Amino acid sequence: PASFKMTPGQRHVLGDAGTLRYVAVTGDSRCPPDVQCVWAGDAEIALRWQPASGRAQELALHTASLRGSDVARIGERSVPLVALERGIAPRASLRIDKAD
């Protein structure tokens, strides 16, 4: 599987299959570092998948799979959110896998 990191606004080209763009962090309620919380929280990122042909697709990935999906399907591939850094424009670690 191919792993990569992106910051908001960046694009990742998947050969001739299309382009994945990291739009923004749309919410972040994660517990701050070095703080003991009852719940770990969740962060959500927005992605936009533009296939080589066809209409674009808006995607949302979560750090806590209980709140929403942490894996998106794009064509014949799945894209899990592996990690999300903290900060104003946090880098997202993503991976491209063959879909089952």
HELIX and SHEET records of a PDB file:
SHEET    1   A 4 ALA A   2  MET A   6  0                                        
SHEET    2   A 4 ALA A  92  LYS A  98 -1                                        
SHEET    3   A 4 ARG A  77  LEU A  84 -1                                        
SHEET    4   A 4 VAL A  71  ILE A  74 -1                                        
SHEET    1   B 4 ARG A  11  VAL A  13  0                                        
SHEET    2   B 4 GLY A  18  ASP A  28 -1                                        
SHEET    3   B 4 ALA A  43  PRO A  51 -1                                        
SHEET    4   B 4 GLN A  57  HIS A  62 -1                                        
END                                                                             
